Amino acid sequence: MLIIRCAKCKSKIMKYNKVGHGSILKCYFNRIEKKFVNTESDLRCTCGNKIGIKKDQYYKMIGKSFIYSGKIN
Ligand SMILES: [Zn+2]
């Protein structure tokens, strides 16, 4: 499980269950364990930093706008 945080203010954005190695380019909705921000559209931190762009089944993650910690399953 990964904790994804805003790169600017370090707020928690979501818990994500990533499968496979490599960088985080997409976050699929069905693997999001918990979302700490309240959004129905693009993924945006409370500080205003845009983290991801909403697509049909995933967020297209914006590199350098987030950091993460935790283990990749
Ligand atoms: Zn932020």
N, CA, C, O and the ligand as a Tripos MOL2 file, in Angstrom:
@<TRIPOS>MOLECULE
protein
  293   291    74     0     0
PROTEIN
NO_CHARGES

@<TRIPOS>ATOM
      1 N           0.8400   -1.2020    0.0000 N.3       1 MET1
      2 CA          0.0000    0.0000    0.0000 C.3       1 MET1
      3 C           0.8730    1.2500    0.0000 C.2       1 MET1
      4 O           1.8190    1.3590    0.7800 O.2       1 MET1
      5 N           0.5530    2.1650   -0.8600 N.am      2 LEU2
      6 CA          1.2880    3.4180   -0.9260 C.3       2 LEU2
      7 C           0.4490    4.5510   -0.3600 C.2       2 LEU2
      8 O          -0.7730    4.5850   -0.5060 O.2       2 LEU2
      9 N           1.1360    5.4700    0.2860 N.am      3 ILE3
     10 CA          0.4960    6.7220    0.6670 C.3       3 ILE3
     11 C           1.0020    7.7880   -0.3020 C.2       3 ILE3
     12 O           2.2020    8.0490   -0.3830 O.2       3 ILE3
     13 N           0.0880    8.3880   -1.0190 N.am      4 ILE4
     14 CA          0.4580    9.4420   -1.9610 C.3       4 ILE4
     15 C           0.1600   10.7850   -1.3080 C.2       4 ILE4
     16 O          -0.9310   11.0170   -0.7890 O.2       4 ILE4
     17 N           1.1530   11.6570   -1.3480 N.am      5 ARG5
     18 CA          1.0370   12.9760   -0.7190 C.3       5 ARG5
     19 C           1.3290   14.0750   -1.7180 C.2       5 ARG5
     20 O           1.9960   13.8650   -2.7310 O.2       5 ARG5
     21 N           0.8230   15.2280   -1.4140 N.am      6 CYS6
     22 CA          1.1100   16.4170   -2.2080 C.3       6 CYS6
     23 C           2.5860   16.7750   -2.0690 C.2       6 CYS6
     24 O           3.1220   16.7760   -0.9610 O.2       6 CYS6
     25 N           3.2440   17.0780   -3.1800 N.am      7 ALA7
     26 CA          4.6580   17.4320   -3.1400 C.3       7 ALA7
     27 C           4.8800   18.8180   -2.5470 C.2       7 ALA7
     28 O           5.9690   19.1160   -2.0560 O.2       7 ALA7
     29 N           3.8730   19.6490   -2.5890 N.am      8 LYS8
     30 CA          4.0310   21.0150   -2.0860 C.3       8 LYS8
     31 C           3.8180   21.1170   -0.5850 C.2       8 LYS8
     32 O           4.6720   21.6300    0.1380 O.2       8 LYS8
     33 N           2.6680   20.6210   -0.1170 N.am      9 CYS9
     34 CA          2.3290   20.8170    1.3000 C.3       9 CYS9
     35 C           2.3840   19.5240    2.1050 C.2       9 CYS9
     36 O           2.1940   19.5430    3.3210 O.2       9 CYS9
     37 N           2.6410   18.4060    1.4390 N.am     10 LYS10
     38 CA          2.8060   17.0960    2.0880 C.3      10 LYS10
     39 C           1.5130   16.5280    2.6650 C.2      10 LYS10
     40 O           1.5530   15.5700    3.4360 O.2      10 LYS10
     41 N           0.3910   17.0930    2.3110 N.am     11 SER11
     42 CA         -0.8880   16.5340    2.7650 C.3      11 SER11
     43 C          -1.1220   15.1760    2.1130 C.2      11 SER11
     44 O          -0.6940   14.9250    0.9870 O.2      11 SER11
     45 N          -1.8130   14.3080    2.8480 N.am     12 LYS12
     46 CA         -2.1680   13.0140    2.2800 C.3      12 LYS12
     47 C          -3.2160   13.2060    1.1860 C.2      12 LYS12
     48 O          -4.1780   13.9580    1.3480 O.2      12 LYS12
     49 N          -3.0090   12.5180    0.0850 N.am     13 ILE13
     50 CA         -3.9700   12.5690   -1.0110 C.3      13 ILE13
     51 C          -4.7740   11.2780   -1.0610 C.2      13 ILE13
     52 O          -6.0040   11.3070   -1.1090 O.2      13 ILE13
     53 N          -4.0720   10.1410   -1.0510 N.am     14 MET14
     54 CA         -4.7950    8.8610   -1.0500 C.3      14 MET14
     55 C          -3.9000    7.7040   -0.6800 C.2      14 MET14
     56 O          -2.6720    7.7850   -0.7130 O.2      14 MET14
     57 N          -4.5750    6.6120   -0.3220 N.am     15 LYS15
     58 CA         -3.9260    5.3110   -0.1680 C.3      15 LYS15
     59 C          -4.1680    4.5500   -1.4450 C.2      15 LYS15
     60 O          -5.3010    4.4310   -1.9130 O.2      15 LYS15
     61 N          -3.0910    4.0340   -2.0050 N.am     16 TYR16
     62 CA         -3.2150    3.3820   -3.3080 C.3      16 TYR16
     63 C          -2.5420    2.0200   -3.3030 C.2      16 TYR16
     64 O          -1.4340    1.8490   -2.7960 O.2      16 TYR16
     65 N          -3.2310    1.0740   -3.8720 N.am     17 ASN17
     66 CA         -2.7520   -0.2960   -3.9290 C.3      17 ASN17
     67 C          -2.1080   -0.5380   -5.2860 C.2      17 ASN17
     68 O          -2.7500   -1.0200   -6.2180 O.2      17 ASN17
     69 N          -0.8290   -0.1930   -5.3790 N.am     18 LYS18
     70 CA         -0.1410   -0.2950   -6.6730 C.3      18 LYS18
     71 C           0.2960   -1.7230   -6.9370 C.2      18 LYS18
     72 O           0.7810   -2.4110   -6.0390 O.2      18 LYS18
     73 N           0.1210   -2.1630   -8.1740 N.am     19 VAL19
     74 CA          0.5600   -3.4840   -8.5960 C.3      19 VAL19
     75 C           1.6870   -3.2960   -9.6010 C.2      19 VAL19
     76 O           1.5610   -2.5220  -10.5500 O.2      19 VAL19
     77 N           2.7850   -4.0060   -9.3880 N.am     20 GLY20
     78 CA          3.9090   -3.9230  -10.3000 C.3      20 GLY20
     79 C           4.8210   -2.7710   -9.9780 C.2      20 GLY20
     80 O           4.4530   -1.8450   -9.2550 O.2      20 GLY20
     81 N           6.0300   -2.8410  -10.5290 N.am     21 HIS21
     82 CA          7.0240   -1.8160  -10.2490 C.3      21 HIS21
     83 C           6.9630   -0.7080  -11.2910 C.2      21 HIS21
     84 O           6.1580   -0.7370  -12.2210 O.2      21 HIS21
     85 N           7.8240    0.2440  -11.1030 N.am     22 GLY22
     86 CA          7.8400    1.3580  -12.0390 C.3      22 GLY22
     87 C           7.1700    2.5680  -11.4420 C.2      22 GLY22
     88 O           6.5690    2.4990  -10.3690 O.2      22 GLY22
     89 N           7.2770    3.6680  -12.1400 N.am     23 SER23
     90 CA          6.7510    4.9080  -11.5960 C.3      23 SER23
     91 C           5.2310    4.9410  -11.6980 C.2      23 SER23
     92 O           4.6210    4.1800  -12.4490 O.2      23 SER23
     93 N           4.6490    5.8290  -10.9350 N.am     24 ILE24
     94 CA          3.1880    5.9260  -10.8890 C.3      24 ILE24
     95 C           2.7240    6.8980  -11.9710 C.2      24 ILE24
     96 O           2.8500    8.1150  -11.8320 O.2      24 ILE24
     97 N           2.1930    6.3410  -13.0350 N.am     25 LEU25
     98 CA          1.7080    7.1740  -14.1390 C.3      25 LEU25
     99 C           0.1960    7.2940  -14.1100 C.2      25 LEU25
    100 O          -0.3780    8.3170  -14.4830 O.2      25 LEU25
    101 N          -0.4360    6.2080  -13.6520 N.am     26 LYS26
    102 CA         -1.8930    6.1690  -13.5820 C.3      26 LYS26
    103 C          -2.2840    5.6060  -12.2260 C.2      26 LYS26
    104 O          -1.6040    4.7330  -11.6870 O.2      26 LYS26
    105 N          -3.3740    6.1060  -11.6850 N.am     27 CYS27
    106 CA         -3.9500    5.5010  -10.4850 C.3      27 CYS27
    107 C          -5.3700    5.0880  -10.8020 C.2      27 CYS27
    108 O          -6.2580    5.9230  -10.9770 O.2      27 CYS27
    109 N          -5.5670    3.7730  -10.8710 N.am     28 TYR28
    110 CA         -6.8910    3.2490  -11.2150 C.3      28 TYR28
    111 C          -7.8430    3.3950  -10.0380 C.2      28 TYR28
    112 O          -7.4760    3.1580   -8.8870 O.2      28 TYR28
    113 N          -9.0550    3.7850  -10.3460 N.am     29 PHE29
    114 CA        -10.0470    4.0330   -9.2970 C.3      29 PHE29
    115 C         -10.2690    2.7950   -8.4230 C.2      29 PHE29
    116 O         -10.4230    2.9020   -7.2060 O.2      29 PHE29
    117 N         -10.2840    1.6300   -9.0550 N.am     30 ASN30
    118 CA        -10.6060    0.4260   -8.2770 C.3      30 ASN30
    119 C          -9.4500   -0.0360   -7.3910 C.2      30 ASN30
    120 O          -9.6000   -0.9960   -6.6340 O.2      30 ASN30
    121 N          -8.2950    0.6370   -7.4760 N.am     31 ARG31
    122 CA         -7.1910    0.2800   -6.5780 C.3      31 ARG31
    123 C          -6.9450    1.3610   -5.5220 C.2      31 ARG31
    124 O          -6.0120    1.2710   -4.7240 O.2      31 ARG31
    125 N          -7.7840    2.3600   -5.5360 N.am     32 ILE32
    126 CA         -7.6600    3.3940   -4.5140 C.3      32 ILE32
    127 C          -8.3410    2.9040   -3.2490 C.2      32 ILE32
    128 O          -9.5490    2.6690   -3.2220 O.2      32 ILE32
    129 N          -7.5460    2.7560   -2.2090 N.am     33 GLU33
    130 CA         -8.0700    2.2280   -0.9410 C.3      33 GLU33
    131 C          -8.8340    3.3070   -0.1810 C.2      33 GLU33
    132 O          -9.9000    3.0600    0.3820 O.2      33 GLU33
    133 N          -8.2760    4.4810   -0.1790 N.am     34 LYS34
    134 CA         -8.9220    5.5780    0.5190 C.3      34 LYS34
    135 C          -8.4740    6.8960   -0.0960 C.2      34 LYS34
    136 O          -7.3050    7.0660   -0.4450 O.2      34 LYS34
    137 N          -9.3940    7.8040   -0.2220 N.am     35 LYS35
    138 CA         -9.0650    9.1150   -0.7710 C.3      35 LYS35
    139 C          -9.2570   10.1510    0.3350 C.2      35 LYS35
    140 O         -10.3020   10.1930    0.9840 O.2      35 LYS35
    141 N          -8.2480   10.9780    0.5410 N.am     36 PHE36
    142 CA         -8.3010   11.9760    1.6120 C.3      36 PHE36
    143 C          -8.7840   13.3340    1.1080 C.2      36 PHE36
    144 O          -9.0760   14.2320    1.8980 O.2      36 PHE36
    145 N          -8.8620   13.4700   -0.1790 N.am     37 VAL37
    146 CA         -9.3880   14.7170   -0.7320 C.3      37 VAL37
    147 C         -10.7700   14.4430   -1.3150 C.2      37 VAL37
    148 O         -11.0540   13.3430   -1.7900 O.2      37 VAL37
    149 N         -11.5910   15.4230   -1.2740 N.am     38 ASN38
    150 CA        -12.9680   15.2670   -1.7040 C.3      38 ASN38
    151 C         -13.1000   15.8220   -3.1190 C.2      38 ASN38
    152 O         -13.1060   17.0350   -3.3250 O.2      38 ASN38
    153 N         -13.2040   14.9280   -4.0770 N.am     39 THR39
    154 CA        -13.2900   15.4000   -5.4550 C.3      39 THR39
    155 C         -14.0760   14.4390   -6.3230 C.2      39 THR39
    156 O         -14.0090   13.2230   -6.1440 O.2      39 THR39
    157 N         -14.8060   14.9860   -7.2470 N.am     40 GLU40
    158 CA        -15.4940   14.1670   -8.2370 C.3      40 GLU40
    159 C         -14.8550   14.3450   -9.6090 C.2      40 GLU40
    160 O         -15.2090   13.6570  -10.5660 O.2      40 GLU40
    161 N         -13.9160   15.2700   -9.6920 N.am     41 SER41
    162 CA        -13.2670   15.4890  -10.9870 C.3      41 SER41
    163 C         -11.7590   15.2910  -10.8420 C.2      41 SER41
    164 O         -11.3260   14.2660  -10.3150 O.2      41 SER41
    165 N         -10.9660   16.2340  -11.2920 N.am     42 ASP42
    166 CA         -9.5200   16.0710  -11.2120 C.3      42 ASP42
    167 C          -9.0670   15.9730   -9.7540 C.2      42 ASP42
    168 O          -9.7020   16.5020   -8.8410 O.2      42 ASP42
    169 N          -7.9620   15.2860   -9.5780 N.am     43 LEU43
    170 CA         -7.4150   15.0850   -8.2470 C.3      43 LEU43
    171 C          -6.5860   16.3150   -7.8700 C.2      43 LEU43
    172 O          -5.5870   16.6380   -8.5140 O.2      43 LEU43
    173 N          -7.0260   16.9820   -6.8180 N.am     44 ARG44
    174 CA         -6.3890   18.2330   -6.4570 C.3      44 ARG44
    175 C          -6.2480   18.2990   -4.9360 C.2      44 ARG44
    176 O          -7.1680   17.9520   -4.1940 O.2      44 ARG44
    177 N          -5.0990   18.7420   -4.5010 N.am     45 CYS45
    178 CA         -4.8610   18.8960   -3.0640 C.3      45 CYS45
    179 C          -5.6380   20.1050   -2.5460 C.2      45 CYS45
    180 O          -6.0150   20.9920   -3.3120 O.2      45 CYS45
    181 N          -5.8680   20.1240   -1.2370 N.am     46 THR46
    182 CA         -6.5500   21.2780   -0.6440 C.3      46 THR46
    183 C          -5.7380   22.5620   -0.8150 C.2      46 THR46
    184 O          -6.3050   23.6530   -0.7530 O.2      46 THR46
    185 N          -4.4180   22.4580   -1.0280 N.am     47 CYS47
    186 CA         -3.5860   23.6500   -1.2310 C.3      47 CYS47
    187 C          -3.6980   24.1770   -2.6570 C.2      47 CYS47
    188 O          -3.1690   25.2460   -2.9630 O.2      47 CYS47
    189 N          -4.3760   23.4470   -3.5280 N.am     48 GLY48
    190 CA         -4.5600   23.9010   -4.8960 C.3      48 GLY48
    191 C          -3.6940   23.1740   -5.9110 C.2      48 GLY48
    192 O          -3.9140   23.2780   -7.1170 O.2      48 GLY48
    193 N          -2.7130   22.4420   -5.4170 N.am     49 ASN49
    194 CA         -1.8140   21.7030   -6.3050 C.3      49 ASN49
    195 C          -2.5840   20.5960   -7.0290 C.2      49 ASN49
    196 O          -3.2570   19.7810   -6.3970 O.2      49 ASN49
    197 N          -2.4800   20.5770   -8.3420 N.am     50 LYS50
    198 CA         -3.1680   19.5550   -9.1310 C.3      50 LYS50
    199 C          -2.3110   18.2990   -9.1840 C.2      50 LYS50
    200 O          -1.1440   18.3410   -9.5770 O.2      50 LYS50
    201 N          -2.9090   17.1850   -8.7830 N.am     51 ILE51
    202 CA         -2.1630   15.9370   -8.6460 C.3      51 ILE51
    203 C          -2.4160   15.0050   -9.8260 C.2      51 ILE51
    204 O          -1.4930   14.3530  -10.3120 O.2      51 ILE51
    205 N          -3.6610   14.9420  -10.2860 N.am     52 GLY52
    206 CA         -3.9900   14.0150  -11.3610 C.3      52 GLY52
    207 C          -5.1910   14.4860  -12.1540 C.2      52 GLY52
    208 O          -6.0240   15.2520  -11.6690 O.2      52 GLY52
    209 N          -5.2580   14.0100  -13.3820 N.am     53 ILE53
    210 CA         -6.3490   14.3820  -14.2810 C.3      53 ILE53
    211 C          -7.2800   13.1900  -14.4240 C.2      53 ILE53
    212 O          -6.8380   12.0800  -14.7200 O.2      53 ILE53
    213 N          -8.5530   13.4200  -14.2160 N.am     54 LYS54
    214 CA         -9.5150   12.3280  -14.2450 C.3      54 LYS54
    215 C          -9.7640   11.8290  -15.6580 C.2      54 LYS54
    216 O         -10.0750   12.5970  -16.5690 O.2      54 LYS54
    217 N          -9.6160   10.5090  -15.8120 N.am     55 LYS55
    218 CA         -9.9630    9.8290  -17.0630 C.3      55 LYS55
    219 C         -11.0830    8.8420  -16.7510 C.2      55 LYS55
    220 O         -11.6310    8.8540  -15.6490 O.2      55 LYS55
    221 N         -11.4270    7.9830  -17.7200 N.am     56 ASP56
    222 CA        -12.5470    7.0590  -17.5260 C.3      56 ASP56
    223 C         -12.3600    6.1360  -16.3260 C.2      56 ASP56
    224 O         -13.2620    5.9910  -15.5010 O.2      56 ASP56
    225 N         -11.1960    5.5200  -16.2320 N.am     57 GLN57
    226 CA        -10.9960    4.5090  -15.1920 C.3      57 GLN57
    227 C          -9.8300    4.8030  -14.2570 C.2      57 GLN57
    228 O          -9.5430    4.0140  -13.3570 O.2      57 GLN57
    229 N          -9.1700    5.9110  -14.4590 N.am     58 TYR58
    230 CA         -7.9770    6.2020  -13.6450 C.3      58 TYR58
    231 C          -7.7030    7.7020  -13.6300 C.2      58 TYR58
    232 O          -8.2520    8.4720  -14.4180 O.2      58 TYR58
    233 N          -6.8350    8.0800  -12.7050 N.am     59 TYR59
    234 CA         -6.2830    9.4250  -12.7460 C.3      59 TYR59
    235 C          -4.9490    9.3680  -13.4740 C.2      59 TYR59
    236 O          -4.0970    8.5380  -13.1570 O.2      59 TYR59
    237 N          -4.7740   10.2300  -14.4280 N.am     60 LYS60
    238 CA         -3.4720   10.3810  -15.0780 C.3      60 LYS60
    239 C          -2.6450   11.2760  -14.1680 C.2      60 LYS60
    240 O          -2.9250   12.4660  -14.0270 O.2      60 LYS60
    241 N          -1.6260   10.6930  -13.5550 N.am     61 MET61
    242 CA         -0.9060   11.3970  -12.5070 C.3      61 MET61
    243 C           0.0970   12.3950  -13.0910 C.2      61 MET61
    244 O           0.7410   12.1370  -14.1080 O.2      61 MET61
    245 N           0.2050   13.5210  -12.4300 N.am     62 ILE62
    246 CA          1.1030   14.5720  -12.8920 C.3      62 ILE62
    247 C           2.4290   14.4180  -12.1420 C.2      62 ILE62
    248 O           2.4970   14.6300  -10.9310 O.2      62 ILE62
    249 N           3.4690   14.0510  -12.8700 N.am     63 GLY63
    250 CA          4.7820   13.8320  -12.2670 C.3      63 GLY63
    251 C           5.2460   15.0800  -11.5360 C.2      63 GLY63
    252 O           4.9630   16.1980  -11.9660 O.2      63 GLY63
    253 N           5.9480   14.8960  -10.4510 N.am     64 LYS64
    254 CA          6.5150   15.9600   -9.6290 C.3      64 LYS64
    255 C           5.4680   16.7110   -8.8070 C.2      64 LYS64
    256 O           5.8320   17.5780   -8.0130 O.2      64 LYS64
    257 N           4.1970   16.4100   -8.9700 N.am     65 SER65
    258 CA          3.1930   17.0880   -8.1510 C.3      65 SER65
    259 C           2.8850   16.2880   -6.8900 C.2      65 SER65
    260 O           2.1880   16.7640   -5.9950 O.2      65 SER65
    261 N           3.4170   15.0600   -6.8310 N.am     66 PHE66
    262 CA          3.1430   14.2310   -5.6540 C.3      66 PHE66
    263 C           4.3920   13.4620   -5.2500 C.2      66 PHE66
    264 O           5.3330   13.3100   -6.0290 O.2      66 PHE66
    265 N           4.3730   12.9860   -4.0170 N.am     67 ILE67
    266 CA          5.4010   12.0850   -3.5080 C.3      67 ILE67
    267 C           4.6800   10.8890   -2.9200 C.2      67 ILE67
    268 O           3.4690   10.9360   -2.7070 O.2      67 ILE67
    269 N           5.4120    9.8200   -2.6550 N.am     68 TYR68
    270 CA          4.7510    8.6700   -2.0610 C.3      68 TYR68
    271 C           5.6990    7.9180   -1.1300 C.2      68 TYR68
    272 O           6.9220    8.0340   -1.2160 O.2      68 TYR68
    273 N           5.0980    7.1610   -0.2590 N.am     69 SER69
    274 CA          5.8480    6.3080    0.6310 C.3      69 SER69
    275 C           5.0810    5.0110    0.8100 C.2      69 SER69
    276 O           3.8950    4.9300    0.4890 O.2      69 SER69
    277 N           5.7560    4.0090    1.3170 N.am     70 GLY70
    278 CA          5.0970    2.7190    1.5400 C.3      70 GLY70
    279 C           5.6120    1.6710    0.5900 C.2      70 GLY70
    280 O           6.5650    1.8900   -0.1580 O.2      70 GLY70
    281 N           4.9560    0.5210    0.6350 N.am     71 LYS71
    282 CA          5.4110   -0.6300   -0.1370 C.3      71 LYS71
    283 C           4.5370   -0.8620   -1.3570 C.2      71 LYS71
    284 O           3.3180   -0.7010   -1.3140 O.2      71 LYS71
    285 N           5.1960   -1.2470   -2.4550 N.am     72 ILE72
    286 CA          4.4750   -1.6720   -3.6480 C.3      72 ILE72
    287 C           4.2340   -3.1610   -3.5340 C.2      72 ILE72
    288 O           5.1680   -3.9290   -3.3020 O.2      72 ILE72
    289 N           3.0030   -3.5720   -3.6940 N.am     73 ASN73
    290 CA          2.6420   -4.9930   -3.5300 C.3      73 ASN73
    291 C           3.1920   -5.8210   -4.6790 C.2      73 ASN73
    292 O           2.9920   -7.0350   -4.7160 O.2      73 ASN73
    293 ZN         -0.9350   20.3810   -1.1780 Zn       74 ZN74
@<TRIPOS>BOND
     1     1     2 1
     2     2     3 1
     3     3     4 2
     4     3     5 am
     5     5     6 1
     6     6     7 1
     7     7     8 2
     8     7     9 am
     9     9    10 1
    10    10    11 1
    11    11    12 2
    12    11    13 am
    13    13    14 1
    14    14    15 1
    15    15    16 2
    16    15    17 am
    17    17    18 1
    18    18    19 1
    19    19    20 2
    20    19    21 am
    21    21    22 1
    22    22    23 1
    23    23    24 2
    24    23    25 am
    25    25    26 1
    26    26    27 1
    27    27    28 2
    28    27    29 am
    29    29    30 1
    30    30    31 1
    31    31    32 2
    32    31    33 am
    33    33    34 1
    34    34    35 1
    35    35    36 2
    36    35    37 am
    37    37    38 1
    38    38    39 1
    39    39    40 2
    40    39    41 am
    41    41    42 1
    42    42    43 1
    43    43    44 2
    44    43    45 am
    45    45    46 1
    46    46    47 1
    47    47    48 2
    48    47    49 am
    49    49    50 1
    50    50    51 1
    51    51    52 2
    52    51    53 am
    53    53    54 1
    54    54    55 1
    55    55    56 2
    56    55    57 am
    57    57    58 1
    58    58    59 1
    59    59    60 2
    60    59    61 am
    61    61    62 1
    62    62    63 1
    63    63    64 2
    64    63    65 am
    65    65    66 1
    66    66    67 1
    67    67    68 2
    68    67    69 am
    69    69    70 1
    70    70    71 1
    71    71    72 2
    72    71    73 am
    73    73    74 1
    74    74    75 1
    75    75    76 2
    76    75    77 am
    77    77    78 1
    78    78    79 1
    79    79    80 2
    80    79    81 am
    81    81    82 1
    82    82    83 1
    83    83    84 2
    84    83    85 am
    85    85    86 1
    86    86    87 1
    87    87    88 2
    88    87    89 am
    89    89    90 1
    90    90    91 1
    91    91    92 2
    92    91    93 am
    93    93    94 1
    94    94    95 1
    95    95    96 2
    96    95    97 am
    97    97    98 1
    98    98    99 1
    99    99   100 2
   100    99   101 am
   101   101   102 1
   102   102   103 1
   103   103   104 2
   104   103   105 am
   105   105   106 1
   106   106   107 1
   107   107   108 2
   108   107   109 am
   109   109   110 1
   110   110   111 1
   111   111   112 2
   112   111   113 am
   113   113   114 1
   114   114   115 1
   115   115   116 2
   116   115   117 am
   117   117   118 1
   118   118   119 1
   119   119   120 2
   120   119   121 am
   121   121   122 1
   122   122   123 1
   123   123   124 2
   124   123   125 am
   125   125   126 1
   126   126   127 1
   127   127   128 2
   128   127   129 am
   129   129   130 1
   130   130   131 1
   131   131   132 2
   132   131   133 am
   133   133   134 1
   134   134   135 1
   135   135   136 2
   136   135   137 am
   137   137   138 1
   138   138   139 1
   139   139   140 2
   140   139   141 am
   141   141   142 1
   142   142   143 1
   143   143   144 2
   144   143   145 am
   145   145   146 1
   146   146   147 1
   147   147   148 2
   148   147   149 am
   149   149   150 1
   150   150   151 1
   151   151   152 2
   152   151   153 am
   153   153   154 1
   154   154   155 1
   155   155   156 2
   156   155   157 am
   157   157   158 1
   158   158   159 1
   159   159   160 2
   160   159   161 am
   161   161   162 1
   162   162   163 1
   163   163   164 2
   164   163   165 am
   165   165   166 1
   166   166   167 1
   167   167   168 2
   168   167   169 am
   169   169   170 1
   170   170   171 1
   171   171   172 2
   172   171   173 am
   173   173   174 1
   174   174   175 1
   175   175   176 2
   176   175   177 am
   177   177   178 1
   178   178   179 1
   179   179   180 2
   180   179   181 am
   181   181   182 1
   182   182   183 1
   183   183   184 2
   184   183   185 am
   185   185   186 1
   186   186   187 1
   187   187   188 2
   188   187   189 am
   189   189   190 1
   190   190   191 1
   191   191   192 2
   192   191   193 am
   193   193   194 1
   194   194   195 1
   195   195   196 2
   196   195   197 am
   197   197   198 1
   198   198   199 1
   199   199   200 2
   200   199   201 am
   201   201   202 1
   202   202   203 1
   203   203   204 2
   204   203   205 am
   205   205   206 1
   206   206   207 1
   207   207   208 2
   208   207   209 am
   209   209   210 1
   210   210   211 1
   211   211   212 2
   212   211   213 am
   213   213   214 1
   214   214   215 1
   215   215   216 2
   216   215   217 am
   217   217   218 1
   218   218   219 1
   219   219   220 2
   220   219   221 am
   221   221   222 1
   222   222   223 1
   223   223   224 2
   224   223   225 am
   225   225   226 1
   226   226   227 1
   227   227   228 2
   228   227   229 am
   229   229   230 1
   230   230   231 1
   231   231   232 2
   232   231   233 am
   233   233   234 1
   234   234   235 1
   235   235   236 2
   236   235   237 am
   237   237   238 1
   238   238   239 1
   239   239   240 2
   240   239   241 am
   241   241   242 1
   242   242   243 1
   243   243   244 2
   244   243   245 am
   245   245   246 1
   246   246   247 1
   247   247   248 2
   248   247   249 am
   249   249   250 1
   250   250   251 1
   251   251   252 2
   252   251   253 am
   253   253   254 1
   254   254   255 1
   255   255   256 2
   256   255   257 am
   257   257   258 1
   258   258   259 1
   259   259   260 2
   260   259   261 am
   261   261   262 1
   262   262   263 1
   263   263   264 2
   264   263   265 am
   265   265   266 1
   266   266   267 1
   267   267   268 2
   268   267   269 am
   269   269   270 1
   270   270   271 1
   271   271   272 2
   272   271   273 am
   273   273   274 1
   274   274   275 1
   275   275   276 2
   276   275   277 am
   277   277   278 1
   278   278   279 1
   279   279   280 2
   280   279   281 am
   281   281   282 1
   282   282   283 1
   283   283   284 2
   284   283   285 am
   285   285   286 1
   286   286   287 1
   287   287   288 2
   288   287   289 am
   289   289   290 1
   290   290   291 1
   291   291   292 2
@<TRIPOS>SUBSTRUCTURE
     1 MET1         2 RESIDUE 1 A MET
     2 LEU2         6 RESIDUE 1 A LEU
     3 ILE3        10 RESIDUE 1 A ILE
     4 ILE4        14 RESIDUE 1 A ILE
     5 ARG5        18 RESIDUE 1 A ARG
     6 CYS6        22 RESIDUE 1 A CYS
     7 ALA7        26 RESIDUE 1 A ALA
     8 LYS8        30 RESIDUE 1 A LYS
     9 CYS9        34 RESIDUE 1 A CYS
    10 LYS10       38 RESIDUE 1 A LYS
    11 SER11       42 RESIDUE 1 A SER
    12 LYS12       46 RESIDUE 1 A LYS
    13 ILE13       50 RESIDUE 1 A ILE
    14 MET14       54 RESIDUE 1 A MET
    15 LYS15       58 RESIDUE 1 A LYS
    16 TYR16       62 RESIDUE 1 A TYR
    17 ASN17       66 RESIDUE 1 A ASN
    18 LYS18       70 RESIDUE 1 A LYS
    19 VAL19       74 RESIDUE 1 A VAL
    20 GLY20       78 RESIDUE 1 A GLY
    21 HIS21       82 RESIDUE 1 A HIS
    22 GLY22       86 RESIDUE 1 A GLY
    23 SER23       90 RESIDUE 1 A SER
    24 ILE24       94 RESIDUE 1 A ILE
    25 LEU25       98 RESIDUE 1 A LEU
    26 LYS26      102 RESIDUE 1 A LYS
    27 CYS27      106 RESIDUE 1 A CYS
    28 TYR28      110 RESIDUE 1 A TYR
    29 PHE29      114 RESIDUE 1 A PHE
    30 ASN30      118 RESIDUE 1 A ASN
    31 ARG31      122 RESIDUE 1 A ARG
    32 ILE32      126 RESIDUE 1 A ILE
    33 GLU33      130 RESIDUE 1 A GLU
    34 LYS34      134 RESIDUE 1 A LYS
    35 LYS35      138 RESIDUE 1 A LYS
    36 PHE36      142 RESIDUE 1 A PHE
    37 VAL37      146 RESIDUE 1 A VAL
    38 ASN38      150 RESIDUE 1 A ASN
    39 THR39      154 RESIDUE 1 A THR
    40 GLU40      158 RESIDUE 1 A GLU
    41 SER41      162 RESIDUE 1 A SER
    42 ASP42      166 RESIDUE 1 A ASP
    43 LEU43      170 RESIDUE 1 A LEU
    44 ARG44      174 RESIDUE 1 A ARG
    45 CYS45      178 RESIDUE 1 A CYS
    46 THR46      182 RESIDUE 1 A THR
    47 CYS47      186 RESIDUE 1 A CYS
    48 GLY48      190 RESIDUE 1 A GLY
    49 ASN49      194 RESIDUE 1 A ASN
    50 LYS50      198 RESIDUE 1 A LYS
    51 ILE51      202 RESIDUE 1 A ILE
    52 GLY52      206 RESIDUE 1 A GLY
    53 ILE53      210 RESIDUE 1 A ILE
    54 LYS54      214 RESIDUE 1 A LYS
    55 LYS55      218 RESIDUE 1 A LYS
    56 ASP56      222 RESIDUE 1 A ASP
    57 GLN57      226 RESIDUE 1 A GLN
    58 TYR58      230 RESIDUE 1 A TYR
    59 TYR59      234 RESIDUE 1 A TYR
    60 LYS60      238 RESIDUE 1 A LYS
    61 MET61      242 RESIDUE 1 A MET
    62 ILE62      246 RESIDUE 1 A ILE
    63 GLY63      250 RESIDUE 1 A GLY
    64 LYS64      254 RESIDUE 1 A LYS
    65 SER65      258 RESIDUE 1 A SER
    66 PHE66      262 RESIDUE 1 A PHE
    67 ILE67      266 RESIDUE 1 A ILE
    68 TYR68      270 RESIDUE 1 A TYR
    69 SER69      274 RESIDUE 1 A SER
    70 GLY70      278 RESIDUE 1 A GLY
    71 LYS71      282 RESIDUE 1 A LYS
    72 ILE72      286 RESIDUE 1 A ILE
    73 ASN73      290 RESIDUE 1 A ASN
    74 ZN74       293 GROUP 0 **** ****
